[in-house]
Amino acid sequence: MTNEEELAQLKARITELEARAKPPPPAPPAPKGYQRWDPTEGMSMPASALQEMAQAIPDSMVRDIAMRDGRAPAGPSSQGVIPSSQGLSNVRTGGGGSSGWAREIPLSPPPGVNILDRIMDHEDAKDRHERMVEEARRRALLNTASKP
């Protein structure tokens, strides 16, 4: 074997080995399922700001808040909207042993619908009259056109 043939074989072998050594191209990322949009995703705060906030409130105050929160009644009316120390205002009871339900109001068309109905009837009558006049004119023209 000559040097040129050996050199050609070695070059071919090198290109084959280099092709095997290259990592395959990365596969496209798999599609993700539904991701709920979170506007706070990726938000962060410097550690120094967090430290300052933690030091701004004394530990005793945090314990008091946690203790009071744990003692608060659990229920839909006590979700923090109305403090338990205050009474409800502007609450009307039925009085006299009423169940609290309001009196029944029967269903009916809203006020003013009868007026609108009369207006529409009037407009319909005008439209019918205009169509009749147009039809009479058309027939009159056809009659005069057909006579010699």
LORO-16892 format. One record per atom (N, C-alpha, C): x, y, z. Coordinates in steps of 0.05 Angstrom, whole numbers, plus 5000, padded with zeros to 4 digits. Atoms other than C-alpha are relative to their C-alpha. Example, Ala and Ser with C-alpha at 12.3 -4.5 7.8 and 13.67 -1.06 7.14 Angstrom:
BEGIN
501849765000/524649105156/501850245000/498449764999/527349795143/498550225014/
end
This chain:
BEGIN
501749775000/500050005000/501850255000/498449765002/502750684982/499250195021/500549794980/503051285026/497450154994/502449865008/497551624987/497549855006/502350174994/492751034994/499649995030/500350024971/494250975068/499050275011/500949744992/493251725076/497050044994/502849985008/486451685040/498349835019/501450184981/484351095085/499850135028/499949874973/486451475148/498150245001/501849775001/482652095126/497149915001/502750105000/476451685113/499349905028/500550114973/477151345181/499650235020/500249774982/478052025216/497350134996/502649885004/471752315184/497849825011/502050194989/467851685204/500050025030/499949984971/470251735276/499050275010/501149744992/468752485279/497050014998/502950015004/461752355253/498749865024/501150154978/460651845308/500350155026/499549864975/463552295362/498150255004/501749764998/458852885346/497449925014/502650064988/452752895391/497850064980/502249955019/446152845354/498750275007/501349744995/442353495347/497849965021/502050034979/437753625406/497249974988/502750055010/430653375397/498350255008/501749774992/425253915397/498649945026/501250054974/422154015465/497249884996/502750125001/415953595478/498050215008/502149804993/409554015479/499049955028/501050024973/407254165549/497050005000/502949994997/400254075572/499150295007/501149734993/395854665593/501650115024/498649864978/399855145635/498450245008/501549784989/395955615679/501850255000/498449755001/398256335668/500350115028/499549884974/401456615730/501550264997/498749745005/402857365727/502350055020/497849964980/407457305788/502449814995/497950195006/411756755757/502650154994/497449885004/419056945759/500450265015/499549764983/417957535806/501749925023/498350054977/423057585859/500750265013/499349764985/425758065910/502849945011/497350044990/432958175932/499849905029/499950114973/434757795996/500250225021/499749794981/436658446029/497350135006/502749884996/429558726019/498349815017/501550194984/426558086048/500950025029/498849984973/431258146108/498950255014/501049754988/429158866120/497049985008/502850034994/421758686117/499749825024/500250184977/422758116166/500850145026/499149864976/426358576214/498250235008/501749774995/421159126208/497749945020/502250084982/415858736248/501249835022/498950164977/417658486318/498749725001/501050284998/416857736331/497549995017/502450014982/411857876387/497550074985/502449925015/407158226338/499149784982/500750225018/407457646289/498749785016/501250214983/405957156346/497150085008/502749904992/399957586369/498149974976/501750025024/397157616298/499349714995/500550285005/397956866289/498149885021/501750104978/394656726357/497250104996/502749905004/388757186343/498749874976/501150125024/387856886274/499149725005/500750284993/387756186303/497549995017/502450004983/382256386352/497550104986/502349885014/377856726300/498149784991/502050205008/371356366284/500349934970/499850085028/371455966219/497249994988/502650015013/365656076172/499950214979/500049815022/363556466111/499650295008/500449724992/361457086150/502350115015/497749904985/368057126187/502549974984/497650035017/372857106129/501750265000/498449764999/375857766149/498650254990/501449775011/370658216119/498950185022/501149844978/367258426184/501449905025/498750094974/371458416248/497849915020/502050124981/368058006302/499350205022/500649814979/368358596351/497950204992/502049815010/363759006307/497449864992/502650125007/356358876296/499550064971/500849955027/353158846228/498350254999/501649765003/350159496204/498249984975/501949995022/344359636157/498949724993/501350265004/341558936167/497150025008/502849984994/334058916163/498849735004/501450264995/330058356193/497150044993/502849995007/323058186174/498350095024/501449924977/320858326245/497549835004/502550144995/314858006279/500049704993/499950295005/317257286271/500149934971/499850055028/318357346197/502349814994/497950195007/322556816163/502450134987/497849855013/326857346130/499750014970/500450005029/324357206060/498450254992/501549775010/321857796019/497449914987/502650085012/314757805992/500549934971/499850095028/313757475925/499050224981/500749815020/313657935865/499549844974/500650165024/310057625805/501650104975/498749935024/313557615738/498150154981/501649855019/311158125688/501950154981/498349855018/313758515628/500950265014/499149754988/317859125647/498250234993/501749785006/314259785650/500850134974/499549865025/313560145584/499849824976/500150185023/313159525540/497450044985/502549965014/305859655524/500150254982/499749765016/307760355498/501649934975/498450085022/313160055454/498449824980/501650175017/308259535428/498150164983/501849825015/303360085407/501650154978/498449865021/308960455371/500749814977/499350205021/311059825334/497549944983/502550055015/303759695314/499550224980/500549775017/303160395287/502050004976/498050015021/309660325247/499449784980/500850225018/307359655219/497750084982/502249905016/300859975196/500950194978/498949815020/304760535161/501449854978/498550155020/309260025127/498149854981/502050145016/303259615103/498750194980/501349805017/299960245075/501950084977/498149925021/306360445038/500349774979/499750225018/306959745008/497549984982/502550005016/299659764985/500050224979/499849785019/300760444952/501949934978/498050085020/307060194917/498949794981/501150215016/303459574893/497950114981/502149885018/297559994866/501450164978/498649855021/302460444829/501249824979/498850195019/306059844799/497949884982/502150125017/299559534775/498950214981/501049795018/297260204747/501950044977/498049975021/303760274708/499949764980/500150245017/303159554682/497550024982/502549985015/295959684660/500350214977/499749795021/297760324622/502049924980/498050085019/303860004591/499049794981/501150215017/299859414564/497950104980/501949895019/294659864530/501450154978/498649875022/296560104460/499450294997/
end
